[in-house]
Amino acid sequence: MSDQIKFIDFTYMNAQVRAAMLQQFENVFDSQWYILGDRVKQFEKIYADANEVKHCVGVANGLDALTLCLKALDIKEGDEIIVPSNTYIASWLAVSCVGATPVPVEPNENTYNISPEKIKAAITKKTKVIMPVHLYGQACEMDEIMKIAEENNLYVVEDNAQAQGSSYNGKLTGSFGHINATSFYPGKNLGAYGDAGAVTTNDDALADKIKVLRNYGSQKKYFNEIKGVNSRLDELQAAFLSIKINYLAEWNAERNSVAKWYNEKLSSIKNISIPQLANGATSNYHLYVIRTEKRDALTEHLTKNGIGSLIHYPVPPHLQEAYRELDFKKGDFPIAEKIAETCLSLPIYPGIKKEEVDKVISIISDFK
Ligand SMILES: *Cc1c(COP(=O)(O)O)cnc(C)c1O
């Protein structure tokens, strides 16, 4: 073994759950029931309770979860949805999937999360939804955002793909908005062993609508009330997630210890900015993202020394080829652009050893 430090490594987590996962596979395999059975129902109950919401509806992935939230709210062409200018493209794609228009709003430069003040300035007569994204795992300033939504009669759809277990003023992310989405992509803090996602809501009617939409628009087999899609969470992933969710708090705590260690040691290094939390916000540290003007050179230095790192994300959505139709140009969202040019995500995962974190820190301190 070389002394490489990977950006992400599942070895420790997989070892903890391996026996239980193989047992769950056997249980589902032998049950001979693979789609929308008791295991999906059980997981939906567990996840709703864990998130302190009334309903959870399992779906196929995080992008579908977001898209179905917007569909359930009857969002369509001509509607405007407020999204962060710095987010993973999925948040914007969900808006495009229902034919609506993403309206980007800049983040706070220190927390990387959407700025409530700037949301106000972006509201027009066409605005229907605010979609906060708890980026890198840190909760957005949800009390402020909910207040703005209420005052302007808007819906809130949280993109909680990265922030399972995070909170704002003591309340869990994914429980603020009218209807919210999450992802269990394998690399997320609560990850499945394939694609999976879920919608959470306290609204009975919206939950029912998602259940119908995810299953061909049908409640009763072969009777279709509306034009739905096929976006079901499968029994196998539900069975896996029902076990893995028991580890989430402990694993998030481990990530927090690593982040604290990075913060302590990196804060004194010149020309490196460490991530900051807003008052009242916690983070599950899905990612630990620093910023430096010499990002590309630092990345190269880390790679040369056997340390994995990634950029989340190198191109903001408004400058992506896919969004040329919106006619944005470089300079339109300078904070998002600056973050894209300077951000760097360091290794953080349950099971990373203190010596490994120390090595990352010392390689960064050596960088001139
Ligand atoms: C991962 C992610 C998604 C999409 O989830 P998938 O399950 O990959 O479709 C959406 N939004 C954010 C912020 C994400 O990180």
The ligand as a MOL file (V3000), in Angstrom:
LIG
                    3D

  0  0  0     0  0            999 V3000
M  V30 BEGIN CTAB
M  V30 COUNTS 15 15 0 0 0
M  V30 BEGIN ATOM
M  V30 1 C -26.5850 14.8580 -5.6270 0
M  V30 2 C -27.3750 16.0880 -5.7660 0
M  V30 3 C -28.5990 16.1130 -6.4540 0
M  V30 4 C -29.0970 14.9940 -7.3110 0
M  V30 5 O -29.1490 13.7710 -6.7590 0
M  V30 6 P -29.0900 12.4460 -7.7060 0
M  V30 7 O -29.5590 11.3750 -6.7870 0
M  V30 8 O -27.7000 12.2880 -8.1670 0
M  V30 9 O -30.0480 12.6690 -8.8310 0
M  V30 10 C -29.3360 17.2800 -6.4140 0
M  V30 11 N -28.9030 18.3820 -5.7940 0
M  V30 12 C -27.7210 18.4040 -5.1440 0
M  V30 13 C -27.3090 19.6480 -4.4590 0
M  V30 14 C -26.9130 17.2660 -5.1250 0
M  V30 15 O -25.7360 17.3130 -4.4920 0
M  V30 END ATOM
M  V30 BEGIN BOND
M  V30 1 1 1 2
M  V30 2 1 2 3
M  V30 3 2 2 14
M  V30 4 1 3 4
M  V30 5 2 3 10
M  V30 6 1 4 5
M  V30 7 1 5 6
M  V30 8 2 6 7
M  V30 9 1 6 8
M  V30 10 1 6 9
M  V30 11 1 10 11
M  V30 12 2 11 12
M  V30 13 1 12 13
M  V30 14 1 12 14
M  V30 15 1 14 15
M  V30 END BOND
M  V30 END CTAB
M  END
